[in-house]
Amino acid sequence: MRRGSGPTISLFSFQDIITSVMGILIFVALMLALRLVHATGRIVEALEQSGPRAEEIRQLEEKKAELIEEHCRLKEKMQALEVSPDEVAALRRQVQELENRLAELEKQTENLFGGFNEKMRAAVDEIASLKQRNEQLEQQLASVDAQLQRLGKMKDLTFNVSGFEGFNRYVLDLHKDGWRLSQLSATGEARTIAVWQGPLAARESQALHWCKQRGSADYVFILVRPSAIDSSRKILEQLRSRNIARGFEPLGEDQKFHLTSDS
């Protein structure tokens, strides 16, 4: 029997929806629980397979104890070596000063090596120039030696001493047995005024000293023997530096000569 006279409301559709939703939620919860159970089982199994054994745990415990003991010792040492902030700042300043000094020394080293390299290049160039000059001198010496050998085959040489009559004329014979210095008269006659003997160095010293005493009114003619080629160069250079008139002629070591004059 109905109550009232108004329209009736049915809640059957709402209940169906609520029931369906609850069923779905219960199904999802069951699926999640099932997956969780399987995952937990796998984790437990993995932990049982890869978990540390009792021996490894004991070793880790011993290592831990050793580390704790080492930490305590280090802590005691740190306490014994405590440094005040001022001392730390002073040490830092010293370190900075040493670093600056090191940088300055490195810079000086680079500068020194740069200058050394430039000097080395200049020295190499100078050595090359000296080698070239030495080769030229050797060629000249070979030419002089050849001329001396050619002259050595001649028995006697005759030199005409005419000319330079307005000068004090001297003839210096650099013979191996003694250097003979002669002065020519106005008529070309030679008069020995000095004979220098002894070691070669002593002869050179006496001859160079004599050259320093010559003046612009003198003329010196040198007879160069093979044993005194180097000495003759020094003597000629000394005369050249003093602007003294000079001349020379190569002779054989034992070759004889004669002096003549047109007058």
Secondary structure, DSSP 8 states (H G I E B T S, - for coil): ---SSS-----HHHHHHHHHHHHHHHHHHHHHHHHHHHHHHHHHHHHHHHS--HHHHHHHHHHHHHHHHHHHHHHHHHHHT---HHHHHHHHHHHHHHHHHHHHHHHHHHHHHHHHHHHHHHHHHHHHHHHHHHHHHHHHHHHHHHHHHHHHTSSEEEEE--S-TTSEEEEEEEETTEEEEEEE-TTS-EEEEEEE-SSHHHHHHHHHHHHHT--TTEEEEEEE-GGGHHHHHHHHHHHHHTT-EEEEEE--TT-EEEEE---
